[in-house]
Amino acid sequence: MVKITPDPPEKSLEDSLSQVSGLLRCATATACESAENQTGVKRDLAFSVVHLIDMARAIVDWSLDQLDAR
C-alpha cells in the first residue's frame, strides 16, 4: 500500500526538549498576560500557572544542560 503522507522528520531528544522549552516560554507569556488582566483569586490562580510552567521549564532546561554535558 502506498502511503500518502510522509513520515515526520526524525527528531533528537535535544531538539524535542528545545521545542518544549520554547512552547513553555510562550505559555508563560500567555499566562502572565492573562494574570495581569485579573484581580483577586483569579489573578492568584493565573500566576500559579506561571509558577508551574516555570518549574516545568526549569526541568527541561536542566535536561538540556545534561545532554550538553555529555
HELIX and SHEET records of a PDB file:
HELIX    1   1 LEU A   13  GLU A   36  1                                  24    
HELIX    2   2 GLY A   40  ALA A   69  1                                  30    
END                                                                             
